[in-house]
Amino acid sequence: MRISKSIVFVFIAALEVSVVYGQVASRVSGTIRDATDAVMQGVTVTLEETSKGTTQATVTNEAGRYAFPSVKVGAYRVSAEAAGFKKAATETFQVNVNQTVDMDFRMEVGQVADAIEVSAVAAMLQTGDSQVGNLIETRTVVDLPLAARDFMQLSLISPGVSDSTGNQRHQTERAS
């Protein structure tokens, strides 16, 4: 009996970890072009998480596109390298929850030792999809008073979210 409880506990813990891990869906992607505006295939693109120093690398496809489909929240830099072209890199930028960041590069002919600094700011308006997301810091969660300890009320501090007048869920739960 004792072994079966342990197995059930481990199974439930593993299931919860996989569900929590699957919630992050941020993405960094872009297109690499040369000076003549032609797309470049086979360019090595590196994504560096600046706070940890960890890197991921990929290579552009035949359409000149690259993608890092599962990126955690944090500060990043992207660099691109190809033989016969100057190395290009972005400034540090922030990736938030469920955000898609497009970083396009225009490579210039030159030595690999030469570098191009690409300064681009991620657009605040996402045109790639209609999702809305917001990162609520731990300190905010701790400091805000929540009626009936209902975490769903935290959604009301996000831009573009309003309380529905027809929804009496919170009031009825508090009354009972």
C-alpha positions in Angstrom: 0.0 0.0 0.0 2.9 2.4 0.9 4.5 1.8 -2.5 1.4 2.6 -4.5 0.9 5.9 -2.7 4.5 6.9 -3.5 4.0 6.0 -7.2 0.7 8.0 -7.4 2.5 11.0 -5.8 5.4 10.9 -8.2 3.0 10.5 -11.2 0.9 13.5 -10.1 4.0 15.6 -9.4 5.4 14.8 -12.9 2.1 15.6 -14.5 1.9 19.0 -12.8 5.4 19.9 -13.8 4.7 19.1 -17.5 1.5 21.2 -17.4 3.3 24.2 -15.9 6.2 23.9 -18.3 3.9 23.8 -21.3 2.4 27.2 -20.5 5.4 29.2 -21.9 4.9 29.9 -25.5 7.1 32.9 -26.3 8.9 32.9 -29.7 11.8 34.8 -31.3 11.9 34.6 -35.1 12.9 36.7 -38.2 14.2 36.9 -41.7 17.8 37.3 -42.9 18.4 39.3 -46.1 21.6 40.5 -47.8 22.3 44.0 -49.1 20.3 43.3 -52.3 17.2 42.3 -50.3 17.6 38.6 -51.3 16.8 36.1 -48.5 19.8 34.2 -47.2 19.8 30.4 -46.6 22.2 28.7 -44.2 23.0 31.6 -41.9 23.8 30.6 -38.3 21.6 32.5 -35.9 22.3 32.4 -32.1 19.9 33.4 -29.3 21.7 34.3 -26.1 19.9 34.7 -22.8 22.0 37.6 -21.4 21.3 37.1 -17.7 22.4 33.4 -17.7 24.8 33.4 -20.7 23.1 30.3 -22.2 22.7 30.1 -26.0 20.7 28.3 -28.6 21.6 28.2 -32.3 19.7 27.5 -35.5 20.2 27.9 -39.2 18.0 29.8 -41.6 15.8 27.8 -44.1 15.4 28.3 -47.8 13.1 31.3 -47.2 15.7 33.0 -45.0 13.6 32.4 -41.9 14.8 31.4 -38.5 12.8 30.6 -35.3 13.3 29.8 -31.7 9.8 28.5 -30.9 10.0 28.0 -27.1 11.7 30.9 -25.4 11.4 31.6 -21.6 10.8 35.0 -20.2 14.0 37.0 -20.0 16.5 39.3 -21.7 18.0 38.2 -25.0 20.4 39.1 -27.8 20.3 37.6 -31.3 23.3 37.4 -33.6 23.7 36.2 -37.2 26.9 34.9 -38.9 27.6 33.8 -42.5 30.8 33.3 -44.4 31.8 36.4 -46.3 29.5 38.7 -44.3 29.9 40.9 -41.3 28.5 39.5 -38.1 25.2 41.2 -37.1 23.8 41.4 -33.6 20.8 43.0 -31.8 20.8 45.0 -28.7 19.4 43.3 -25.6 15.6 43.0 -25.7 13.0 41.6 -23.3 10.8 38.6 -24.0 7.6 38.4 -22.0 5.0 35.7 -21.5 3.3 34.5 -24.7 5.1 37.1 -26.9 6.3 36.8 -30.5 9.4 38.9 -31.2 10.4 39.4 -34.9 14.1 40.4 -35.4 15.0 40.8 -39.0 18.6 41.2 -40.2 20.2 42.8 -43.3 23.7 41.3 -43.7 26.5 43.3 -45.2 29.4 41.9 -47.2 32.7 42.0 -45.2 35.0 40.2 -42.9 33.5 38.0 -40.1 35.6 40.0 -37.7 33.6 43.1 -38.6 30.3 43.5 -36.7 27.0 45.2 -37.4 24.9 46.3 -34.4 21.2 46.0 -35.3 19.2 48.3 -33.1 15.5 47.4 -33.2 12.9 47.6 -30.6 10.2 44.9 -30.6 6.8 46.4 -31.5 4.4 46.9 -28.6 1.5 45.9 -30.9 1.7 42.3 -32.1 0.4 41.9 -35.6 1.2 38.2 -35.9 -1.7 37.1 -33.7 -4.6 38.4 -31.6 -3.4 37.0 -28.2 -3.0 39.3 -25.2 -0.7 38.5 -22.4 0.7 40.2 -19.3 3.5 39.4 -16.9 2.5 39.9 -13.2 5.5 40.1 -10.9 5.6 38.2 -7.7 5.8 41.3 -5.6 2.5 42.6 -7.2 0.7 39.4 -6.4 1.9 39.5 -2.8 1.1 43.2 -2.2 -2.4 43.3 -3.8 -5.4 42.5 -1.6 -7.6 39.9 -3.3 -11.2 39.5 -2.3 -11.9 35.9 -1.3 -8.2 35.1 -2.4 -9.5 34.7 -6.0 -6.4 34.8 -8.3 -8.6 35.5 -11.3 -9.0 39.1 -10.1 -5.3 39.6 -11.0 -6.4 39.6 -14.7 -8.2 42.9 -14.0 -4.8 44.7 -13.7 -3.9 43.8 -17.3 -4.3 46.4 -20.0 -7.5 45.9 -22.0 -9.3 43.8 -19.4 -12.5 44.9 -17.8 -14.9 43.3 -15.4 -18.1 42.1 -17.0 -21.2 43.6 -15.3 -23.2 40.4 -16.1 -20.7 38.2 -14.3 -21.7 37.8 -10.7 -19.3 35.0 -10.0 -17.1 36.8 -7.5 -19.9 38.4 -5.6 -21.9 35.2 -5.2 -18.8 33.2 -4.1 -18.0 35.9 -1.4 -21.6 35.9 -0.2 -21.8 32.2 0.4 
